[in-house]
Structures are given as structure tokens and as C-alpha cells.
């Protein structure tokens, strides 16, 4: 299986604090890989390094063999590595459909002036973006909410809209930031199936998550961080049986960590 992303000996220091320490792993094409770890383990920092919102102190991130560390985040997104945020990328005063249409502009052919002047290229883009937005909305079962204002959506639908915005950029790798956070059981089950559906579209998924039952259910492989260091990597079964992982989560109830 092709390795799309390679994280090579990545370290990030903030003054005297080492948030991520010499972490290496690869993300394979069309897999779902989860990064887990206790609070403060360095997961969020690692996500920012992969999506180029932070530059590593040392080490590098490669996408299809090309170094993307140090590039602007929007350039990395154009290349196909797209990070979703919990809710910050959503325009709360706009409809679901308009939010998804706007996200398509990352891959527009027309310039900003072209959209302002209404050129033929801009009109073609807008027509295509509308068709694509409707397809993504239907795929994620948001059709009934298509014309609702985003601020009125319940929590589960807001998360689905965040994923829709990510898909609108036509990603190769989609980085999901805690997609199951704050959900009840039924919402989590639906979102797990939604993420599996994203993978079926040919998108590779890398996620950071605290919901261990969901992680164990959805992941092909798991990377575990503790105090900024990778302490384990493997299948859900291998992670559940790893003594270092058990020790890192010591004190948490078994059902919480999926054991």
C-alpha cells in the first residue's frame, strides 16, 4: 500500500518545552489512521505540524515524497492535505449549501477579479461548485438541512458540515480534529459510518480523537503519543494489548480506553 504521508523525526519545541519529540510514522493510501494519547500528549501540535500550521523545529513532513513542512497551510491544502477544524471554519450566518460552495473556491479556476466581474470561467466554476456541493451534502445525509442557517444546526450536523467543507476542497488526505467530540452514542455511530464513507470515496483519513471506543471501531491503525513521544503504533488489537499504552492510560476506566 502506497505511503502518502511520511512524518520523519518531527520535533517541535516551544522554548524549553518539547511538545513533539522525534516522532516518525507513515500514513498509507486509503487507510483510516488515528492518533491518540492522554491530554497533553502532543496530538494537536502534531496535527498542526502535519498540516503546516506550525513549522517543525527539526524533522520534516513529506506528501507523496515532496516536503510540505514550511509551506503555507493553503498551499498544503491545495496539494491535497486538508485539515478540518471542530467548528471554526463554518460561517454560522450562512446556509449549509453556501458554506460548502465557498469551500470549493480553494480549487477555483477563475481569479478573484473574475468572480467580481462574472467572467465565463467564474460562471463555470460557480455552476460546478453548486453541483458538487449538492452531491457532497446528499452524500453526508444533510439534504434536509441544505438551506438551513448553520447556527441553527444541532451538534452532530455541525460536525457533518465541517466534514462537508473539507470534502469540498477535493482532499487526498483529510485530517479530522476530534470528529466525535461531544456526541451522544447515536451521533457517534452515524459519524463513524460517515468517516468510513469518506474513505470509500478514495480519501485517506488521519484523525485525532479522545473517544476510544470509536477509535478502536474505525481505525485500520493507531499511533499513540505520550508526553510528545510515540510509544506505540499498530492495529487496534495490538494497541489494546500494548503494555506501554495501558500504562499511559493507567487510572482511566477500561471502557473509556476501549480495553
C-alpha positions in Angstrom: 0.0 0.0 0.0 1.4 3.4 -1.0 2.6 5.7 1.7 1.0 9.1 1.1 2.3 11.0 4.1 5.6 10.5 5.9 6.3 12.1 9.2 10.1 11.9 9.7 11.7 12.5 13.1 9.5 15.5 13.7 10.3 17.6 16.8 8.6 20.8 18.0 10.0 22.9 20.8 8.3 25.9 22.4 11.2 27.4 24.4 12.2 24.8 26.9 9.0 22.7 26.3 9.3 19.8 23.8 5.7 19.3 22.6 6.6 16.7 20.0 9.8 14.7 20.2 11.3 12.8 17.3 8.0 11.3 16.0 8.0 9.2 12.9 5.3 7.3 11.1 3.6 7.0 7.7 0.0 7.3 6.5 -0.9 4.8 3.8 -3.2 5.4 0.9 -7.0 4.9 1.7 -6.5 4.0 5.3 -8.0 5.4 8.5 -5.2 6.2 10.9 -5.9 7.6 14.4 -3.5 9.5 16.7 -4.4 9.1 20.3 -2.9 9.8 23.7 -3.7 11.3 27.1 -4.3 15.1 27.5 -1.1 17.0 26.8 0.4 14.2 24.8 1.2 16.4 21.8 -1.6 15.3 19.4 -2.8 18.8 18.5 0.7 20.1 18.0 1.5 17.1 15.7 -1.7 17.8 13.7 -0.6 21.4 13.2 2.8 20.3 12.1 1.4 17.9 9.5 -1.0 20.5 8.1 1.8 23.1 8.2 0.1 25.4 10.6 3.3 25.0 12.6 6.9 24.5 11.3 8.9 21.7 13.0 12.0 22.6 15.0 13.6 19.6 13.3 12.4 16.8 11.0 10.0 17.0 8.1 6.7 16.0 6.7 6.5 14.6 3.2 3.4 14.3 1.0 4.0 11.9 -2.0 7.7 12.3 -1.5 7.6 16.1 -1.5 8.5 18.1 1.6 5.5 20.2 2.7 6.9 21.4 6.0 7.4 25.1 5.9 4.8 25.7 3.1 1.8 28.0 3.8 -1.2 26.0 5.0 -3.3 27.0 2.0 -0.6 25.7 -0.3 -0.5 22.4 1.5 -4.3 22.2 1.3 -4.2 22.8 -2.5 -1.8 19.9 -2.8 -4.4 17.7 -1.1 -3.6 17.6 2.6 -6.6 19.3 4.2 -7.3 19.8 7.9 -10.8 20.3 9.3 -11.5 22.1 12.5 -14.2 21.5 15.0 -16.4 24.5 14.1 -14.1 27.4 13.4 -14.3 27.0 9.6 -18.0 27.3 9.5 -19.8 30.6 8.6 -22.6 30.4 11.2 -24.8 33.0 9.5 -24.8 31.2 6.1 -26.7 28.2 4.9 -25.3 24.7 4.8 -25.1 24.8 1.0 -23.4 28.2 0.8 -20.8 27.1 3.3 -19.9 24.1 1.2 -19.9 26.2 -2.0 -17.5 28.7 -0.5 -15.1 25.9 0.5 -14.8 24.9 -3.2 -13.1 28.2 -4.0 -9.7 26.7 -2.9 -9.7 24.9 -6.3 -11.3 27.6 -8.5 -10.0 28.3 -12.0 -11.2 31.9 -12.0 -9.4 34.7 -10.2 -11.0 36.9 -7.5 -11.4 39.6 -10.2 -13.1 37.1 -12.4 -15.7 36.3 -9.8 -16.2 40.0 -9.2 -16.7 40.6 -13.0 -18.7 37.5 -13.6 -16.4 36.1 -16.3 -17.3 32.9 -18.2 -14.7 30.9 -16.2 -16.1 32.2 -13.0 -19.7 31.3 -14.0 -18.5 27.8 -14.9 -16.8 27.5 -11.6 -19.9 28.6 -9.7 -22.1 26.1 -11.6 -19.7 23.2 -10.9 -19.3 24.2 -7.3 -23.1 24.2 -6.8 -23.4 20.7 -8.3 -20.5 19.4 -6.3 -21.8 21.0 -3.1 -25.2 19.3 -3.6 -23.6 16.0 -4.2 -21.5 16.2 -1.0 -24.4 17.4 1.1 -26.5 14.5 -0.1 -23.6 12.0 0.5 -23.4 13.2 4.1 -27.2 13.0 4.6 -27.5 16.7 5.0 -30.1 17.2 2.3 -32.9 18.1 4.6 -30.6 20.8 6.2 -29.4 22.2 2.8 -30.9 25.6 3.2 -30.8 25.9 7.0 -28.6 28.5 8.6 -25.5 26.8 10.1 -26.0 28.4 13.5 -29.3 26.5 13.9 -27.8 23.1 13.3 -27.5 20.5 16.2 -24.0 19.4 17.2 -23.9 16.3 15.0 -25.0 18.1 11.9 -22.4 20.8 12.5 -19.7 18.2 12.6 -21.0 16.7 9.4 -20.9 20.2 7.8 -17.3 20.5 8.9 -16.5 17.3 7.0 -18.5 18.5 4.0 -16.4 21.7 3.9 -13.3 19.5 4.0 -14.5 17.3 1.2 -15.3 20.4 -0.9 -11.6 21.1 -1.3 -11.1 17.7 -3.0 -8.6 16.3 -0.5 -6.3 13.4 -0.9 -5.7 13.2 2.9 -8.4 14.6 5.3 -7.2 15.4 8.8 -10.1 15.3 11.2 -9.8 17.1 14.5 -11.9 15.2 17.2 -14.8 14.4 14.9 -16.7 12.5 17.7 -16.2 15.0 20.5 -19.3 15.9 22.4 -21.6 13.4 20.6 -24.0 11.0 22.1 -23.9 7.3 21.1 -26.3 7.6 18.2 -24.5 10.6 16.7 -21.1 8.8 17.1 -22.4 5.8 15.3 -23.6 7.9 12.4 -20.4 9.9 12.2 -18.3 6.7 12.3 -20.2 5.5 9.2 -19.8 8.9 7.6 -16.0 8.7 8.0 -16.0 5.2 6.6 -17.9 6.6 3.7 -15.3 9.3 3.2 -12.7 6.6 2.9 -14.8 4.8 0.3 -14.6 7.9 -1.8 -10.9 7.3 -2.0 -9.9 9.8 0.7 -7.2 8.8 3.2 -8.3 9.8 6.8 -6.0 10.9 9.6 -7.8 11.8 12.8 -7.1 12.9 16.4 -9.7 11.6 18.8 -10.3 11.0 22.5 -13.3 8.7 22.0 -11.5 5.3 22.4 -14.4 3.0 21.6 -15.0 4.9 18.3 -11.2 4.9 17.6 -11.0 1.2 18.1 -14.0 0.6 15.9 -13.0 2.8 13.0 -9.2 2.6 12.7 -7.0 0.5 10.5 -4.0 1.6 12.5 -3.4 3.7 15.6 -0.4 5.8 16.7 -0.1 6.6 20.4 1.7 9.6 21.8 2.6 10.3 25.4 4.5 13.4 26.5 5.3 14.1 22.9 6.9 10.8 22.2 5.4 8.0 20.0 5.1 5.0 22.4 3.2 2.6 20.1 1.9 2.0 16.6 -0.2 -0.8 15.3 -3.7 -2.3 14.7 -6.4 -1.7 17.3 -5.9 -5.1 18.8 -2.1 -4.6 19.0 -2.7 -1.2 20.7 -5.1 -2.7 23.2 -2.6 -5.3 24.2 0.4 -2.9 24.4 1.8 -2.5 27.9 3.1 1.0 27.3 -0.3 2.1 26.2 -2.0 0.5 29.1 0.5 2.3 31.5 0.0 5.7 29.7 -3.8 5.4 30.3 -3.5 4.0 33.8 -6.3 5.3 36.0 -8.8 5.5 33.2 -11.7 3.1 33.3 -11.4 0.2 30.9 -14.4 1.1 28.8 -13.1 4.6 28.4 -9.9 3.5 26.7 -11.5 0.7 24.7 -9.9 -2.2 26.6 
